[in-house]
Amino acid sequence: MDPNRNTPLRAVALVCTLTPSPAPSSSQLLAEQTMAALAEHGVTGKTVRIADHDVKPGVRTDMGDGDAWPEIRDTILGADILILSTPIWLGHPSSIAQRVLERLDAEISESDDEGRMLTYGKVAAVCVVGNEDGAHKVSADLFQGLNDVGFSLAPNAVTYWVGEAMHGTDYQDLDKTPEKTAATTATLAANTAHLARRLKGASYPAS
């Protein structure tokens, strides 16, 4: 039993589908399921579909007039947990997921009064959906980027579903969530919330 179970936590899930709302999205669905699993551990928060916002290309915290990233960044910095949810396209994370990582790169140059990145103490996890193999490769790409910009990763920090090769079934079209995916999502939520509470109570040492 987690002794800090009642410590409030906030999460934000950035959905990196290429499809704007209101069109349905498998990446959105898995992100929402992950947020629901986190809610079982006392975590509140919201999802943000990046395609609905004008996130400019670049590697600064603010790319100027019309850039939607500063507001999204404020949400990230106000949260304890960041979820990135992406489809697999041509064996890679979506271009929007890559843009999110590029914008997060600016955090390397931001620090608190003790020299720590502002993302230190925050925990990240990943959701991946696709119709071909590649979930491990995609999560590895995102893990490396998230770790580089200051996020911590709990054990089993990815949940995913990939369909049978050469078929066109989407995750959102399944009659029910596969048991293995549901169980993996539950493990992600439990471990991620646990680590976030530990880091909230005991920050990393000053750099």
N, C-alpha and C positions, 0 to 999 in steps of 0.2 A: 504494500500500500504506500503510495506517495505521501509523505508527511506534509508536503506543500501543495496538496491537491486543490486547496481553495485559493491559492494565489491566482489572481486574475491574469489572463493572457489574451493578447489580441493577435490575429493573423490576417494577412492579406494574400489572396491568390491572384496572381497575374496570369490571365488566360491568353495564350499566344497563338490561338487559331488565326488563320488568315482571313476568316469570314467575319464580317461585322454583324452586330445584332440587327434585327431579331432572329436571324437564321439560326437554326439549331447547330450545336457543335459538340462533338464527342469530347474535346478537350475541356469545354465548359462543364459538361456532365461529370467527368471524373474529378475536376476541381471542386465542384459542388459536393460530391460524395466525400471527398477528403475533408472539406470544411465541416460537413456534418459529423464525420468521425472525430474530428478535433473537438467539436462541441461536446462530445461525450466526455471530454477531459477538461471541461470548463473553459474552452477557448472560444472567443467571439471574434467576429470580423466580417469581411466582405470579399467578393470577387470583383476584379476589374478586367474587362475584355479590352486588351490594348488596341485592337483594330478599331474600336469605337472612338479612339482619341488620337489627336495629331501629335504623336511622339516624334520629334524631329531626329534625324540622324546626327550623331556626334558623340563626343566623349567628355562633355562638360555637364555640370548639374543643371544648367539652364542655357538652352540654345537660342534664346531670344523670343521675339514677338510671335505669339501663337503656339509656343511649345507647351504641350500638355504634361511633359515629364515632371516639372517642379512640383505640381500638385500630387502626382502619383508618388514621387519621391517622399514628400511629406507623409503620405500614408504609410510607406515602407518604414520610414524612420520612427513613426509612431506605433509600429507593431513590434511584436516579439518574434513572429514567425513569418517567413516569406515562402509561399508556394509558387513554383513556376510550373505551368501546365502547357505542354506543347504537343502538337502532332509530329509525326515523322514525315518528312518530305525528302525523297531521294536519299534516304539513309541518314539524314541530318535533322537537328532541331529546325523549327520554322525560322524564316528570316526575321520574324517579329521577336522570337526568343533571342536570336542573336543580337538584335537591336537593343533589347532590354539589358543584356549582358554588357553591351558597349556603353550604354548610359550608366550602368552601375560601375563601370570602370572609373568614373570620376571620383568614386568614394575612396580610392587609393590616396587621393590628395587631400581628403578631409579628415580631421582628427579632433579629438576632445582635448581638454587642457592637459591631459597626461600622455598625449601622443598616440592614443588608440584610435583606430578607425571608428567612425560612428556606427558602423555595422557590427562591430565586436559585441558579443553578447546576444546577437540575434541568430536564430536557427533557420535553416532553409531545408526544403524538401522539393521533390520533383514528381510530376505526373506526366506520363507519356502514353499516347495512343497512336495506333497506326495499323495499316493493313499488310505489313511486311515485317520481317525480323529487323532488329536494330534498336530495341529499347535499351539494351545495356550500353551500346555505343553512344546513344543520345544522352542518357543519364550521365555517363562518364564525362561527356563534353560539358554539360551543365554543372556537374559537381565541381569540376576543376575551376570553371569560371566563378562560381559562387564562392568557393573557398578563397580564391585569389582576392576577391573584393571584400573579404572579412566575415563571411557567414560560416557558422559551424554546422556540421552535418551529423545527425544521429545515425546509429546503425539502421540499416534497411530504410534509407531515406528516399526511396522511390516506389511508387506504385504504377503499374502499367498494364496495358492490354494490347496485344497484337493479334490480328486475325490470320487466318490461314493464307499462305503464300498464293499469289495469283488470283485471289478472290477480292470482291469489292464490298464486303460487309463492314459497316461502321460500328463502333462501340455503342453508339446511341441507338442503333437498330436492333440490338439484342433484346430478346424477350425478358431476360433478367440478368443481373450482374453475376458474372461467374464467381463461384465460391472462392477460388484462389485469389482473384483480384480483390474481392471484398475483404478477405483475410489479410492480404498484404496492405491494403489501405488502412485497416484497423491497426496493424503493427506500426506503420508509418506514423499514424496519429499519436499512438501511445508513447513511442520513443521520442518523437519530436517535441511533444508537450512536456515530457519528463526533462529533456535536456534544456528546453527553454526556461523551465522553472529553476533548474539548478543554476543556470547562467544569470538569471535575474537576481538570484540571491547571492551570487559570488562571481563578480566580474573578473575578466582576465587581468593579469598584472599590467601595469603601465609599461609602455614600450621604451 
